[in-house]
């Protein structure tokens, strides 16, 4: 368990620093130096390139980690063959980005897509090297590359904005930061883990593709329902691109804190779950309940606290906004705080399906979720604009949780074996409710800079008193 917490804390700390840096630029600088139409277009370019970039992965990342975890001596061969496949897919993905941009958006947005798309391609190649760090369960190297990349973006990109350079320059800085990420990832892999020489192997590619292709469909659907809202919003909302600005700001705030489930589950726990499923099935239920317990304990108070303080947080972050514009961002943030809280738990569900190689179930779940999300957006966006997109996200995440847990209980881990999570859930609900009531009563008298630390101390102390820290160490 020490290794799990070490890897989680390393990756979480790195991504936290990176997200805070991005938060400063996205939430503090962009609204002050650009119009909502301008940085609304920036959010659209990010969403489109991020969505199309999933083609480069083709569902390969988790199977690659899984296979390298089980065959560490073959790391360089799996990595090398994966690089061949990803390079070919990157050409296809970049062409789709450019063609889509030309047909859908203005020339300003297309130029941003040119550089942001290249940045996505470079990062996707660097991600294969990060798979080596995760398979060897030595994530401090990934943490360093994350900090370096975001540091370059923050320092140079922030400076460019302060010096009145345009958003196109910010996109170019993003590409340069991605290049730093790739160079460091290649260097750490070469000098700390394995040689870069390898033999092209149809067998290795076949093994990866057999596992990856079913997950590729599911991953595409997964990112589709995370990103399609930003692409549809400017077309369906009466507020046009401005709606993307309000939604993008709220989404950035809520999404800044979902790095914890990503670092914990996909960074630290995924190799543990994969190895337990293949070699130590008796330990799998305890690894699963350990994951679920901590995500419940952290996700619920996050959702409650952010929802209760959404208007106050928005007012502090955007002091130059009128009350009407603050309300537009804060209302979306109230809803997105709950989707963010649900992501803590749904990340466990998706990690379990990937680790146990439940390809068909994963693809069906993601496909039906994407369909549900699109239908909800088509109905809600014309009526409620960006708030409708936020509501659709909450309903989609709730669907993933209910259907995913139902499948896992029937086909992977019997419900009775994860029963210890239920007392944890009740404790989290009780403490979060008391915390939420306290925030509502006190927020008229105290600033958020006092309320947030008080809420953290109260909740943390409560789970300590209830013995959750002692319960969790039983995973060892």
C-alpha positions in Angstrom: 0.0 0.0 0.0 3.0 2.3 0.6 3.8 2.2 -3.1 0.2 2.9 -4.0 0.1 6.0 -1.8 3.6 7.1 -3.0 2.6 6.8 -6.7 -0.7 8.4 -6.1 0.7 11.3 -4.1 3.5 11.9 -6.7 1.1 11.9 -9.7 -1.6 13.9 -7.8 0.9 16.5 -6.7 2.3 16.9 -10.2 -1.1 17.1 -11.8 -2.4 19.4 -9.1 0.4 21.9 -9.8 -0.3 21.5 -13.5 -4.0 22.1 -13.1 -3.5 25.1 -10.8 -1.2 26.6 -13.4 -3.8 26.0 -16.1 -6.5 27.3 -13.8 -4.6 30.6 -13.4 -4.3 31.1 -17.1 -7.7 29.8 -18.1 -9.8 31.3 -15.2 -7.8 34.3 -14.2 -6.0 35.6 -17.3 -8.2 34.7 -20.2 -11.4 36.5 -19.0 -9.3 39.6 -18.2 -7.4 39.9 -21.5 -9.9 38.5 -24.1 -13.6 38.7 -24.9 -15.9 35.8 -24.2 -16.2 35.2 -27.9 -12.4 34.9 -28.3 -11.7 32.5 -25.5 -14.9 30.7 -26.2 -13.4 29.8 -29.6 -10.2 28.7 -27.7 -12.3 26.2 -25.7 -13.9 24.9 -28.9 -10.5 24.3 -30.4 -9.3 22.4 -27.3 -12.5 20.3 -27.3 -12.2 19.4 -31.0 -8.5 18.5 -30.9 -8.9 16.6 -27.7 -11.8 14.6 -29.1 -10.2 13.6 -32.4 -6.9 12.8 -30.6 -8.5 9.7 -29.1 -8.0 8.1 -32.6 -4.2 8.1 -31.9 -4.7 6.0 -28.8 -7.1 3.5 -30.4 -7.7 2.1 -26.9 -4.0 1.1 -26.7 -2.9 2.7 -23.5 -4.4 0.5 -20.8 -3.7 -2.8 -22.7 -0.1 -1.6 -23.1 0.3 -0.9 -19.4 -1.4 -4.2 -18.6 0.9 -6.3 -20.9 4.1 -4.5 -19.8 3.1 -5.0 -16.1 2.8 -8.7 -16.7 5.9 -8.9 -18.9 8.4 -6.3 -17.7 11.3 -7.9 -19.5 9.5 -7.2 -22.8 8.9 -3.5 -22.1 10.9 -2.1 -25.1 9.3 -4.4 -27.6 5.8 -3.5 -26.5 6.7 0.2 -26.5 8.4 0.1 -29.9 5.6 -1.6 -31.7 3.0 0.6 -30.0 4.9 3.6 -31.3 4.7 2.4 -34.9 0.9 2.0 -34.7 0.5 5.4 -32.9 2.6 7.3 -35.5 0.4 6.1 -38.3 -2.8 6.9 -36.4 -1.5 10.4 -35.6 -1.3 11.3 -39.3 -5.0 10.3 -39.7 -6.1 12.1 -36.6 -4.4 15.4 -37.5 -5.9 15.4 -40.9 -9.4 14.9 -39.4 -8.8 17.8 -37.0 -7.9 20.2 -39.8 -10.7 19.1 -42.1 -13.3 19.3 -39.3 -12.0 22.8 -38.3 -12.2 24.1 -41.9 -15.8 23.0 -42.4 -17.1 23.9 -39.0 -15.4 27.0 -37.7 -13.9 30.4 -38.5 -10.3 30.9 -39.7 -9.2 32.1 -36.2 -10.4 28.8 -34.6 -8.8 26.8 -37.5 -5.4 28.4 -36.8 -5.7 27.5 -33.1 -6.6 23.9 -34.1 -3.4 23.7 -36.3 -1.2 24.2 -33.2 -3.3 22.6 -30.5 -3.8 19.5 -32.8 0.0 19.1 -33.2 0.3 19.5 -29.4 -2.2 16.7 -28.9 -0.2 14.4 -31.3 3.1 15.1 -29.5 1.5 14.4 -26.1 -0.1 11.2 -27.4 3.3 9.9 -28.4 4.8 11.0 -25.0 1.9 9.1 -23.3 3.3 5.8 -24.6 6.5 6.4 -22.7 4.5 7.3 -19.6 3.0 3.9 -19.8 6.4 2.5 -19.1 6.6 4.5 -15.8 3.1 3.2 -14.8 3.8 -0.4 -15.7 7.0 -0.3 -13.6 5.0 1.5 -10.9 7.6 4.3 -10.7 5.5 7.3 -11.4 7.8 10.0 -10.1 9.2 10.3 -13.6 5.8 11.0 -15.1 5.2 13.5 -12.3 8.4 15.3 -13.3 7.4 15.5 -17.0 3.9 16.8 -16.0 5.4 19.6 -13.9 7.9 20.5 -16.6 5.3 20.6 -19.3 2.8 22.7 -17.3 5.6 24.9 -16.0 6.7 25.8 -19.5 3.0 26.5 -20.5 2.4 28.6 -17.4 5.5 30.7 -17.5 5.8 31.4 -21.2 2.0 31.2 -22.0 1.1 33.5 -19.1 3.9 35.9 -20.0 2.6 36.0 -23.6 -0.9 36.9 -22.4 0.4 39.6 -20.0 2.5 41.1 -22.9 -0.8 41.3 -25.0 0.1 38.5 -27.4 -3.0 36.7 -28.9 -4.5 33.3 -28.2 -2.7 31.9 -31.2 0.6 32.5 -29.4 -0.8 30.6 -26.4 -1.5 27.7 -28.7 2.0 27.8 -30.0 3.4 27.7 -26.5 1.2 24.7 -25.8 2.9 22.9 -28.7 6.4 23.9 -27.3 5.4 22.6 -23.9 4.3 19.3 -25.4 7.7 19.0 -27.1 9.4 19.3 -23.6 7.1 16.6 -22.3 8.1 14.2 -25.1 11.9 14.9 -24.8 11.8 14.3 -21.1 9.7 11.1 -21.4 12.0 9.6 -24.0 15.1 10.5 -21.9 13.7 9.0 -18.7 12.7 5.8 -20.5 16.1 5.4 -22.2 18.3 6.0 -19.1 16.1 4.6 -16.3 14.1 1.7 -17.7 14.9 0.2 -21.1 16.8 0.6 -24.3 14.8 2.1 -27.2 15.9 -0.5 -29.7 13.2 -3.1 -30.5 12.1 -5.6 -33.1 8.9 -4.9 -35.1 6.6 -7.8 -34.3 3.3 -8.7 -35.8 2.6 -10.9 -32.7 3.1 -8.0 -30.3 0.9 -5.7 -32.4 -1.7 -8.4 -32.6 -1.8 -8.9 -28.9 -2.1 -5.2 -28.3 -4.7 -4.7 -31.0 -6.9 -7.6 -29.9 -7.2 -6.0 -26.5 -7.2 -2.4 -27.7 -9.7 -2.3 -30.5 -12.8 -3.1 -28.3 -11.6 -0.6 -25.8 -10.9 1.9 -28.6 -14.6 2.1 -29.4 -15.4 2.5 -25.7 -12.7 5.1 -25.2 -14.0 7.0 -28.2 -17.5 7.0 -26.8 -16.1 8.0 -23.3 -14.3 11.1 -24.6 -17.2 11.8 -27.0 -19.6 12.4 -24.2 -17.0 14.4 -22.3 -16.2 16.7 -25.3 -19.2 16.7 -27.6 -21.0 19.2 -25.4 -18.5 21.9 -26.1 -18.7 21.2 -29.8 -22.5 21.2 -29.9 -23.0 24.1 -27.6 -22.0 26.9 -30.0 -24.3 25.5 -32.6 -27.4 24.8 -30.4 -27.3 27.6 -27.8 -28.8 31.0 -28.5 -25.8 32.5 -26.8 -23.5 31.0 -29.5 -19.7 31.0 -28.7 -20.3 33.0 -25.5 -22.0 29.9 -24.0 -18.8 28.0 -24.6 -16.9 30.6 -22.5 -19.3 30.3 -19.6 -19.4 26.5 -19.7 -15.7 26.3 -20.3 -14.9 28.4 -17.2 -17.2 26.3 -15.0 -15.9 23.0 -16.5 -12.3 24.1 -15.9 -12.9 24.8 -12.2 -14.7 21.5 -11.6 -12.3 19.5 -13.7 -9.3 20.9 -11.9 -10.0 18.6 -8.9 -10.7 15.4 -10.8 -7.0 14.7 -11.1 -7.2 12.8 -7.8 -9.3 9.9 -9.2 -7.1 9.9 -12.3 -3.9 9.7 -10.4 -5.1 7.2 -7.9 -7.0 4.8 -10.1 -5.3 5.0 -13.5 -1.9 5.9 -12.2 -1.5 3.8 -9.0 -4.3 1.3 -8.8 -4.6 0.1 -12.4 -1.4 -2.0 -12.4 -2.4 -3.4 -9.0 -5.9 -4.4 -10.2 -4.5 -5.9 -13.5 -2.0 -8.0 -11.7 -4.5 -9.1 -9.0 -7.0 -10.2 -11.7 -4.5 -12.2 -13.6 -2.4 -13.7 -10.9 -4.0 -13.2 -7.4 -7.8 -13.2 -7.9 -8.3 -13.6 -4.2 -6.9 -10.1 -3.6 -9.0 -8.5 -6.3 -12.1 -7.8 -4.2 -10.0 -6.1 -1.5 -8.2 -3.9 -4.1 -11.6 -3.0 -5.6 -13.2 -2.1 -2.2 -10.1 -0.2 -1.2 -10.4 1.9 -4.4 -14.1 2.4 -4.0 -13.9 3.4 -0.4 -11.4 6.2 -1.0 -13.1 7.6 -4.0 -16.5 7.7 -2.1 -14.8 9.4 0.8 -13.2 12.1 -1.4 -15.8 12.5 -4.2 -18.9 13.2 -2.1 -17.5 16.1 0.0 -16.0 17.6 -3.1 -19.4 17.6 -4.8 -21.2 19.0 -1.8 -18.6 21.7 -1.0 -18.2 23.0 -4.5 -21.9 23.0 -5.1 -22.6 25.0 -1.9 -19.9 27.6 -2.6 -20.2 27.8 -6.4 -21.6 31.4 -6.4 -19.0 32.6 -3.9 -16.1 30.9 -5.7 -17.2 32.3 -9.0 -17.5 35.8 -7.6 -14.0 35.7 -6.2 -12.5 34.3 -9.3 -14.2 36.8 -11.7 -14.4 40.1 -9.8 -14.8 42.1 -13.0 -17.9 40.1 -14.1 -21.4 41.5 -13.7 -23.8 39.7 -11.4 -25.5 38.3 -14.4 -22.4 36.8 -15.9 -21.3 35.4 -12.5 -24.7 33.7 -12.2 -24.3 32.1 -15.7 -20.9 30.6 -14.7 -21.9 29.7 -11.1 -25.2 27.9 -12.1 -23.3 25.6 -14.5 -20.6 25.1 -11.8 -23.3 23.9 -9.3 -24.3 21.1 -11.7 -20.8 20.3 -12.8 -19.7 19.9 -9.2 -21.9 16.9 -9.0 -20.7 15.4 -12.2 -17.2 15.9 -10.9 -18.0 14.1 -7.7 -19.5 11.2 -9.6 -16.3 11.0 -11.7 -14.4 10.0 -8.5 -16.5 6.8 -8.3 -17.1 6.1 -12.0 -13.3 6.2 -12.5 -13.2 3.1 -10.3 -15.9 1.4 -12.4 -14.1 2.1 -15.7 -10.7 1.1 -14.3 -12.1 -2.3 -13.1 -13.6 -3.0 -16.5 -10.3 -2.2 -18.2 -8.2 -4.1 -15.7 -10.4 -7.2 -16.0 -10.4 -7.0 -19.8 -14.2 -6.7 -20.1 -14.0 -5.1 -23.5 -17.5 -5.7 -24.7 -19.1 -4.5 -21.5 -16.9 -1.3 -21.5 -17.8 -0.5 -25.1 -21.5 -1.1 -24.6 -21.5 1.1 -21.4 -19.6 3.9 -23.1 -21.7 3.7 -26.3 -25.0 3.9 -24.5 -23.7 6.7 -22.3 -22.6 8.7 -25.3 -26.0 8.2 -27.0 -27.8 9.3 -23.8 -25.5 12.3 -23.5 -26.1 13.5 -27.1 -29.8 13.0 -26.8 -29.9 15.0 -23.6 -27.8 17.8 -25.1 -29.9 18.0 -28.2 -33.0 18.5 -25.9 -31.5 20.6 -23.1 -29.0 23.0 -24.9 -31.6 24.9 -27.0 -33.7 25.3 -23.8 -31.1 25.9 -21.1 -27.9 26.7 -23.1 -24.7 25.9 -21.2 -26.6 24.9 -18.0 -28.3 22.2 -20.1 -24.9 20.8 -21.1 -24.0 20.6 -17.4 -27.2 18.8 -16.5 -26.6 16.3 -19.3 -23.1 15.6 -17.9 -24.5 14.8 -14.4 -27.2 12.4 -15.7 -24.6 10.7 -17.9 -22.2 10.1 -15.1 -25.0 8.8 -12.9 -25.9 6.4 -15.6 -22.3 5.1 -15.9 -22.2 4.6 -12.1 -25.5 2.7 -11.8 -25.1 0.5 -14.9 -21.4 -0.1 -14.3 -21.7 -1.1 -10.6 -24.6 -3.4 -11.6 -22.4 -5.2 -14.2 -19.4 -5.5 -11.8 -21.6 -6.9 -9.1 -23.0 -9.6 -11.4 -19.9 -10.6 -13.4 -16.7 -9.6 -11.6 -17.0 -9.1 -7.8 -20.1 -10.3 -5.9 -21.9 -7.6 -4.0 -21.5 -9.3 -0.7 -17.7 -9.0 -1.1 -17.8 -5.2 -1.3 -20.4 -4.8 1.5 -17.8 -2.9 3.6 -18.1 0.1 1.3 -21.7 0.7 2.4 -20.8 1.8 6.0 -18.2 4.1 4.4 -20.9 5.6 2.2 -23.2 6.2 5.1 -20.4 8.0 7.0 -19.5 10.1 4.0 -23.1 11.1 3.4 -23.6 12.1 7.1 -20.4 14.1 7.3 -20.9 15.7 3.9 -24.5 16.7 4.8 -23.4 18.3 8.1 -20.5 20.0 6.3 -22.9 21.3 3.6 -25.4 22.7 6.1 -22.6 24.4 7.9 -21.3 26.0 4.7 -24.8 27.3 3.9 -25.2 28.8 7.4 -21.7 30.4 7.5 -21.1 31.6 4.0 -22.9 34.8 4.7 -20.5 35.6 7.6 -17.1 34.1 6.6 -15.1 34.3 3.3 -14.4 31.2 1.3 -10.8 31.4 2.3 -11.9 30.6 5.8 -14.8 28.3 4.9 -12.9 25.9 2.7 -10.1 25.1 5.2 -12.8 24.7 8.0 -14.8 22.3 5.8 -11.6 20.2 5.0 -10.7 20.1 8.7 -14.2 19.1 9.8 -14.6 16.4 7.2 -11.0 15.0 7.6 -11.4 15.0 11.3 -14.8 13.2 11.0 -13.5 10.3 8.9 -10.6 10.0 11.3 -12.9 9.8 14.3 -15.1 7.2 12.4 -12.0 5.1 11.9 -11.8 5.1 8.1 -8.1 5.6 8.0 -7.7 2.4 10.2 -10.2 0.5 8.0 -8.4 1.4 4.8 -5.0 0.0 5.8 -6.5 -3.5 5.9 -5.9 -3.6 2.1 -2.3 -4.3 3.0 
